[in-house]
Amino acid sequence: MLILTRKKNESIQIGDDIEIKVLGIEGDQVKLGIEAPKSVEIHRKEIYLDIKEQNNEAANISLDVLRILKDSNKN
């Protein structure tokens, strides 16, 4: 893990297209601004993990449905 120290209004550049800027610091919270292409999805980690879990559940249900359909076609 790379660890960087930034102050308010300082940025971190990721590649040519992504900039993360510290907009404010209040107590134990840091407000970040992120500039990135619209094609790059940006989520808070807890939201990202929830989306990933929901996608996995949907994929498992789809596999179950395919198995049922396959088995019903055998009869």
RARAMO-V722430 format. One record per residue. N is the residue number from 1. SS is DSSP state (helix for helix, strand for strand, loop for the rest). PSI is psi in degrees with one decimal (NA if undefined). Layout:
[[N,SS,PSI] [N,SS,PSI]]
//
This chain:
[[1,loop,130.2] [2,loop,131.2] [3,loop,123.4] [4,loop,148.1] [5,loop,129.5] [6,loop,148.6] [7,loop,171.5] [8,loop,136.4] [9,loop,5.7] [10,loop,155.6] [11,strand,166.3] [12,strand,132.4] [13,strand,129.8] [14,strand,111.2] [15,loop,-156.3] [16,loop,-19.4] [17,loop,-11.0] [18,strand,125.9] [19,strand,132.5] [20,strand,121.8] [21,strand,136.8] [22,strand,113.5] [23,strand,-30.2] [24,strand,157.6] [25,strand,120.7] [26,strand,108.5] [27,loop,-123.6] [28,loop,14.6] [29,strand,141.1] [30,strand,130.1] [31,strand,122.5] [32,strand,144.0] [33,strand,136.2] [34,strand,122.5] [35,strand,122.2] [36,loop,160.0] [37,loop,150.5] [38,loop,-21.8] [39,loop,-11.5] [40,loop,119.2] [41,loop,135.5] [42,loop,123.0] [43,loop,153.4] [44,loop,148.6] [45,helix,-40.6] [46,helix,-34.0] [47,helix,-43.6] [48,helix,-45.5] [49,helix,-37.3] [50,helix,-44.2] [51,helix,-44.4] [52,helix,-42.4] [53,helix,-43.3] [54,helix,-40.0] [55,helix,-40.8] [56,helix,-41.8] [57,helix,-43.1] [58,helix,-38.8] [59,helix,-40.1] [60,helix,-40.5] [61,helix,-42.1] [62,helix,-40.6] [63,helix,-40.7] [64,helix,-43.2] [65,helix,-42.9] [66,helix,-39.9] [67,helix,-42.9] [68,helix,-45.1] [69,helix,-41.1] [70,helix,-46.0] [71,helix,-36.7] [72,helix,-26.9] [73,helix,-19.1] [74,helix,-28.0] [75,loop,NA]]
//
